[in-house]
């Protein structure tokens, strides 16, 4: 059964997200695990090949200290591969690992905000405990019982996993006519917060009803139109924001 969640934005508008199901989430994990194992096998083969090409020397047993250092390096490398993989990729690629991208899902924070480093660190640190508990068996039960399909890591980090419905990168005829004017100079005077607001609107607009979309677009456009380096009076508020998000802000 499909589940959805409504989140309220700072503009007091509710967006509806379709939550990712247990099947797609776990299949994404298996895809990522296959990638990790493939990388591990490749590294081991390369190390064996390098060791085989090294000049022969009398065998010398490692000291206890050297052995402990080697064990520490191997442990750290395995941790980075199997858990740092999720932390870094979800943080740097908007909540998507290769497995999640393949399945069309991504992680977002409560409220629909993009995943930041701390949230990624927390949710994937808890993954260590979840993996130890019967290889995500407890996580599967939590996901099924949670109204928002949250596993333990999601509960700790304040995140949800949703279907990835990026805004359609389209241009109306009027927006195409303005294409020659699209450049970074158009938004030179916009603040970082205004640029981010435009991106967020364009990303979420598909989930808004027509009336709410027009209201939100009107408020944002009223704030940014006076600061633009060209006259876009021929574009509606919605067309203007989509045009800026797909050209000048890229």
Long-range contacts (C-beta under 8 A, 24 or more apart in sequence): 3-147, 3-148, 3-149, 5-148, 5-160, 5-162, 7-110, 7-111, 7-112, 8-111, 9-111, 9-112, 9-200, 9-204, 11-216, 11-219, 13-208, 13-212, 13-215, 13-216, 14-212, 15-112, 15-204, 15-207, 15-208, 16-207, 17-108, 17-112, 17-160, 17-162, 17-163, 17-207, 18-162, 18-163, 18-165, 19-148, 19-149, 19-160, 19-161, 19-162, 19-163, 20-103, 20-105, 20-149, 20-161, 20-162, 20-163, 21-149, 22-140, 22-143, 22-144, 22-149, 24-103, 24-104, 24-105, 25-103, 25-105, 25-143, 25-149, 25-161, 26-136, 26-140, 27-99, 27-103, 28-97, 28-99, 28-100, 28-102, 28-103, 28-105, 29-99, 29-136, 30-99, 31-98, 31-99, 31-102, 31-103, 32-85, 32-86, 32-97, 32-98, 32-99, 32-100, 35-98, 35-99, 36-81, 36-82, 36-85, 39-81, 40-78, 40-81, 83-124, 83-125, 83-127, 83-128, 86-120, 86-124, 86-127, 87-117, 87-120, 87-121, 87-124, 87-125, 88-120, 90-115, 90-120, 90-123, 90-124, 91-115, 91-116, 91-117, 91-120, 91-121, 96-164, 100-161, 100-164, 101-164, 104-163, 104-164, 105-161, 105-162, 105-163, 105-164, 106-161, 106-162, 106-164, 107-154, 107-159, 107-160, 107-161, 107-162, 108-159, 108-160, 108-161, 108-162, 109-157, 109-158, 109-159, 110-158, 110-159, 110-160, 112-204, 115-159, 119-157, 119-158, 119-159, 120-157, 122-153, 122-156, 122-157, 123-153, 123-154, 123-156, 123-157, 123-159, 124-153, 125-153, 126-152, 126-153, 126-156, 126-157, 127-153, 165-206, 165-207, 166-203, 167-202, 167-203, 167-204, 167-205, 167-206, 167-242, 167-245, 168-206, 169-246, 170-242, 171-242, 171-243, 171-246, 172-239, 174-234, 174-235, 174-236, 174-239, 175-235, 175-239, 175-242, 175-243, 177-234, 178-230, 178-232, 178-234, 178-235, 178-243, 179-247, 181-230, 182-243, 182-244, 182-247, 182-248, 183-247, 183-248, 184-248, 185-229, 186-228, 186-229, 186-230, 186-244, 186-248, 187-224, 187-227, 187-228, 187-229, 187-244, 187-248, 187-249, 188-229, 189-227, 189-228, 189-229, 190-224, 190-227, 190-228, 194-223, 194-224, 194-227, 195-249, 198-224, 198-241, 198-244, 198-245, 198-249, 199-245, 199-249, 201-241, 201-245, 202-241, 202-242, 202-245, 202-246, 203-245, 205-238, 205-241, 205-242, 213-238, 214-238, 217-241
